[in-house]
Amino acid sequence: MPDVILFDLFGVIARPQSPPARRALEAVAAATAPTFWDVYWRLRPPYDNGQVTGTEYWLQVATELDATFDDDRITALIAADIASWTSVDADMVQLIEHTAAAGVRLALLSNIPEELASHYERHHARWLRHFELVAFSCRIGHAKPEPAAFLWCCDKLDLTPDDVLFIDDRAENVHAAERLGMHTHQFTGPARTARAISQMRPGTGRPTPATG
């Protein structure tokens, strides 16, 4: 029975990149899909893991695209990239606040680069404060679905995987957590997630026993 809910960020609390945001990023890069997005995602893991800076990442992207990005272009790309990931689901924020108020322990695990992590800390501190642990991949050196990312959280929380309910929208992340022994819920929307959380007893984080 889980003691802590470990939330994903993007695709659960924060919304995925919208089509207009994606087009805006393509325009700044002066690149077209799908080539741009193939390079964007293929080079992303070291950036998310904190192994390269934003400037280094975008210089690598430029090389792969056979383009040249000067300092001003890189600054604009970092800003457009951050902007593309900053839309938050108000219903999920409300659910987090209500769940925390009920006494359930919360933690967060996100694949995220430093520039975006810093943005969330500056602009979303009001609801981030409800998480007793915030594990950003750029700072812990591990990213989902690596087992080490989940185990790092368990170690910091002083829990075993069986003590954790993990919520993520991506099947590969959910399956990775399941293989470690975590309880899981694949996110498809706030309503289903609220029902899953409502089965946990306030104050303990444990599921409410069935009755009848």
C-alpha positions as CSV (number, residue, x, y, z in Angstrom):
1,M,0.0,0.0,0.0
2,P,1.6,3.3,-1.1
3,D,2.7,6.0,1.4
4,V,3.7,8.6,-1.2
5,I,2.4,9.7,-4.6
6,L,5.2,10.3,-7.0
7,F,4.0,12.5,-9.8
8,D,5.3,13.1,-13.3
9,L,5.3,16.8,-14.4
10,F,4.9,17.1,-18.2
11,G,1.8,15.5,-19.6
12,V,0.3,15.2,-16.1
13,I,0.5,18.5,-14.3
14,A,2.0,20.6,-17.1
15,R,0.5,20.3,-20.6
16,P,2.5,18.9,-23.5
17,Q,3.8,21.3,-26.2
18,S,0.9,22.8,-28.1
19,P,1.0,22.9,-32.0
20,P,1.3,26.7,-31.9
21,A,4.2,26.5,-29.4
22,R,5.9,23.8,-31.6
23,R,5.5,26.0,-34.7
24,A,7.0,29.0,-32.8
25,L,10.0,26.9,-31.9
26,E,10.4,25.7,-35.5
27,A,10.2,29.3,-36.7
28,V,13.0,30.5,-34.3
29,A,15.2,27.6,-35.4
30,A,14.3,28.3,-39.1
31,A,13.8,24.6,-39.4
32,T,11.0,22.3,-40.6
33,A,9.3,19.3,-39.1
34,P,9.8,16.4,-38.9
35,T,13.6,16.9,-39.2
36,F,13.8,19.5,-36.5
37,W,11.9,17.3,-34.0
38,D,13.9,14.2,-34.7
39,V,17.1,16.2,-33.8
40,Y,15.4,18.0,-30.9
41,W,14.4,14.7,-29.2
42,R,17.4,12.6,-30.2
43,L,19.8,15.1,-28.6
44,R,17.6,15.8,-25.6
45,P,18.7,13.2,-23.0
46,P,22.1,14.7,-22.1
47,Y,20.4,18.1,-21.8
48,D,17.7,16.7,-19.5
49,N,20.3,14.9,-17.5
50,G,22.3,18.1,-16.9
51,Q,25.3,16.8,-18.9
52,V,25.2,19.8,-21.3
53,T,24.0,23.3,-21.0
54,G,21.2,24.9,-23.0
55,T,23.8,26.7,-25.2
56,E,25.7,23.4,-25.8
57,Y,22.4,21.6,-26.6
58,W,21.3,24.1,-29.2
59,L,24.8,24.2,-30.8
60,Q,24.5,20.5,-31.2
61,V,21.1,20.9,-32.7
62,A,22.5,23.5,-35.1
63,T,25.3,21.1,-36.2
64,E,22.8,18.3,-36.9
65,L,20.6,20.6,-38.9
66,D,23.6,22.0,-40.8
67,A,22.7,25.4,-39.5
68,T,24.4,28.2,-37.5
69,F,22.9,29.6,-34.3
70,D,24.6,32.8,-32.9
71,D,24.2,33.8,-29.3
72,D,21.0,35.8,-30.0
73,R,19.4,32.9,-31.8
74,I,20.3,30.5,-28.9
75,T,18.9,32.9,-26.4
76,A,15.7,33.0,-28.4
77,L,15.6,29.2,-28.8
78,I,16.0,28.7,-25.1
79,A,13.2,31.2,-24.4
80,A,10.9,29.6,-27.0
81,D,11.6,26.1,-25.7
82,I,10.8,27.2,-22.1
83,A,7.6,28.9,-23.3
84,S,6.5,25.7,-25.1
85,W,6.4,23.8,-21.8
86,T,4.9,26.2,-19.3
87,S,1.2,25.7,-19.7
88,V,-0.2,24.1,-16.5
89,D,-3.4,22.2,-16.0
90,A,-5.4,24.2,-13.4
91,D,-7.5,21.1,-12.5
92,M,-4.3,19.1,-11.7
93,V,-2.9,21.9,-9.6
94,Q,-6.1,22.0,-7.6
95,L,-6.0,18.2,-7.2
96,I,-2.5,18.5,-5.9
97,E,-3.5,21.2,-3.4
98,H,-6.5,19.2,-2.2
99,T,-4.4,16.0,-1.9
100,A,-1.7,17.7,0.1
101,A,-4.3,19.3,2.3
102,A,-5.7,15.8,3.1
103,G,-2.3,14.8,4.4
104,V,-1.0,12.7,1.6
105,R,2.7,12.8,1.0
106,L,3.7,14.0,-2.5
107,A,6.8,13.9,-4.6
108,L,7.7,14.9,-8.1
109,L,10.0,13.2,-10.7
110,S,10.5,15.0,-14.0
111,N,12.7,14.8,-17.1
112,I,13.6,18.5,-17.4
113,P,16.7,20.6,-18.3
114,E,18.1,23.2,-15.9
115,E,16.7,26.3,-17.6
116,L,13.2,24.9,-17.5
117,A,13.6,23.6,-13.9
118,S,14.6,27.1,-12.8
119,H,11.6,28.6,-14.6
120,Y,9.2,26.4,-12.7
121,E,10.9,27.1,-9.4
122,R,10.5,30.9,-10.0
123,H,7.0,30.9,-11.5
124,H,5.2,27.9,-9.9
125,A,6.5,27.9,-6.3
126,R,2.9,28.1,-5.0
127,W,2.1,24.5,-5.8
128,L,5.6,23.1,-6.0
129,R,5.9,23.7,-2.2
130,H,3.4,20.8,-1.7
131,F,6.0,18.3,-2.9
132,E,8.4,17.1,-0.1
133,L,10.8,15.9,-2.8
134,V,11.3,17.5,-6.2
135,A,13.5,15.3,-8.4
136,F,14.6,17.1,-11.6
137,S,16.6,14.9,-14.0
138,C,19.0,17.7,-14.7
139,R,20.0,17.7,-11.0
140,I,19.9,14.0,-10.1
141,G,21.7,12.8,-13.2
142,H,19.0,10.2,-14.0
143,A,15.9,10.3,-16.2
144,K,12.8,8.2,-16.6
145,P,12.5,5.4,-17.6
146,E,16.0,4.6,-16.1
147,P,15.5,2.5,-12.9
148,A,18.0,4.7,-11.2
149,A,15.7,7.7,-11.4
150,F,12.9,5.9,-9.5
151,L,15.4,4.4,-7.0
152,W,17.0,7.8,-6.4
153,C,13.6,9.1,-5.3
154,C,12.9,6.0,-3.1
155,D,16.3,6.5,-1.4
156,K,15.7,10.2,-0.7
157,L,12.2,9.4,0.7
158,D,13.5,6.5,2.7
159,L,10.9,4.2,1.1
160,T,10.9,1.0,-0.9
161,P,9.2,1.0,-4.4
162,D,6.2,-0.8,-2.9
163,D,5.6,2.3,-0.7
164,V,5.1,4.5,-3.8
165,L,2.2,5.2,-6.2
166,F,3.7,6.6,-9.4
167,I,1.6,8.6,-11.8
168,D,2.8,9.3,-15.4
169,D,1.2,9.7,-18.8
170,R,3.8,7.7,-20.7
171,A,3.4,3.9,-20.8
172,E,7.2,3.2,-20.9
173,N,7.7,5.1,-17.6
174,V,4.7,3.4,-16.0
175,H,6.0,0.0,-17.0
176,A,9.5,0.8,-15.8
177,A,8.1,1.8,-12.3
178,E,6.0,-1.4,-12.2
179,R,9.1,-3.6,-12.9
180,L,10.7,-2.1,-9.8
181,G,7.6,-2.9,-7.7
182,M,5.9,0.5,-7.6
183,H,2.1,0.9,-7.6
184,T,1.2,2.8,-10.8
185,H,-1.5,4.8,-12.5
186,Q,-1.2,5.9,-16.1
187,F,-2.6,9.4,-16.4
188,T,-5.4,10.0,-18.9
189,G,-7.0,13.0,-17.2
190,P,-7.6,14.7,-13.9
191,A,-10.9,12.9,-13.2
192,R,-9.5,9.4,-13.3
193,T,-6.5,10.4,-11.4
194,A,-8.6,12.0,-8.7
195,R,-10.6,8.7,-8.3
196,A,-7.3,6.8,-8.0
197,I,-6.1,9.1,-5.3
198,S,-9.4,9.1,-3.5
199,Q,-8.8,5.5,-2.6
200,M,-5.9,6.5,-0.4
201,R,-6.7,7.2,3.3
202,P,-6.0,10.9,4.2
203,G,-3.0,11.4,6.4
204,T,-1.4,8.0,5.6
205,G,-1.3,7.8,1.8
206,R,-2.6,4.3,2.0
207,P,-5.6,3.0,0.0
208,T,-9.0,2.9,1.8
209,P,-10.0,-0.7,2.4
210,A,-13.0,-1.8,0.4
211,T,-16.3,-2.1,2.2
212,G,-19.5,-4.1,1.6
